[in-house]
Amino acid sequence: MHYRNGREAKNGDKIIGMLSGTIDAVGTLRDATPGNDYCNGHIQQGHEPSTSDPIACMCDCLHVDDVMAILAEKGLDKRPVGK
């Protein structure tokens, strides 16, 4: 299982889901099974699993660390100095 950018996906990862071209869900990957990059597992958004947790389509998700790296490349990873 791999995210949109090719990074290996693992249950327990903190992820961001972008199914509709915008951020739809932020949470922890759970119940995903190897060998499938589509509609595989759920994005757990609370402390406990819920039947309302969104489906995780790996090809529409990114690991939070990769999103933070993109923000760092743009200089958006640090709070601006106050004026």
Legacy VTK file of the C-alpha trace (Angstrom):
# vtk DataFile Version 3.0
C-alpha trace
ASCII
DATASET POLYDATA
POINTS 83 float
0.000 0.000 0.000
1.341 3.394 -0.940
0.224 6.991 -0.633
-0.139 9.334 -3.595
3.554 10.254 -3.531
4.744 6.622 -3.370
5.540 6.465 0.349
4.697 3.118 1.935
1.486 3.251 3.969
1.221 1.645 7.398
-1.623 1.381 9.872
-1.090 3.940 12.620
0.295 6.612 10.262
-0.996 10.168 10.697
-2.495 11.043 7.301
-4.384 13.651 5.329
-7.101 12.553 2.896
-7.819 14.622 -0.230
-10.568 12.693 -2.016
-12.394 15.697 -3.479
-9.317 17.778 -4.353
-9.338 19.481 -0.977
-8.487 18.217 2.509
-11.424 16.005 3.485
-10.021 14.189 6.498
-7.115 14.244 8.924
-6.459 11.338 11.242
-4.824 7.962 11.744
-4.821 5.180 9.165
-6.496 2.024 10.474
-7.687 -1.336 9.135
-5.776 -1.065 5.842
-4.580 -4.289 4.241
-1.444 -4.661 2.073
-1.747 -4.944 -1.687
-4.414 -2.327 -2.309
-3.950 1.421 -2.887
-7.673 2.160 -3.320
-10.519 2.392 -0.769
-8.496 0.475 1.778
-8.930 1.101 5.494
-10.258 4.139 7.329
-9.069 7.519 8.558
-9.781 7.470 12.286
-10.539 11.046 13.312
-11.132 10.629 17.048
-9.617 8.720 19.927
-11.765 5.658 19.231
-12.660 4.002 15.912
-16.080 4.991 14.610
-18.378 3.691 11.900
-18.407 7.273 10.559
-14.607 7.365 9.971
-13.959 8.132 6.277
-12.682 5.453 3.896
-8.957 5.852 3.170
-8.165 5.728 -0.532
-4.346 5.507 -0.418
-3.977 7.218 -3.802
-5.815 10.233 -2.319
-3.817 10.435 0.938
-0.470 11.807 2.109
1.489 11.145 5.291
1.516 14.201 7.594
5.357 14.219 7.602
5.363 14.610 3.810
2.884 17.496 3.988
5.101 19.169 6.608
8.129 18.736 4.307
6.228 20.478 1.490
5.350 23.343 3.843
9.003 23.608 4.946
10.111 23.858 1.291
7.830 26.896 0.972
8.984 28.383 4.283
5.558 27.867 5.845
6.618 25.480 8.611
7.468 28.201 11.125
5.331 30.847 12.721
6.111 34.342 11.353
7.847 36.853 13.580
5.390 39.270 15.203
5.312 42.895 14.036
LINES 1 84
83 0 1 2 3 4 5 6 7 8 9 10 11 12 13 14 15 16 17 18 19 20 21 22 23 24 25 26 27 28 29 30 31 32 33 34 35 36 37 38 39 40 41 42 43 44 45 46 47 48 49 50 51 52 53 54 55 56 57 58 59 60 61 62 63 64 65 66 67 68 69 70 71 72 73 74 75 76 77 78 79 80 81 82
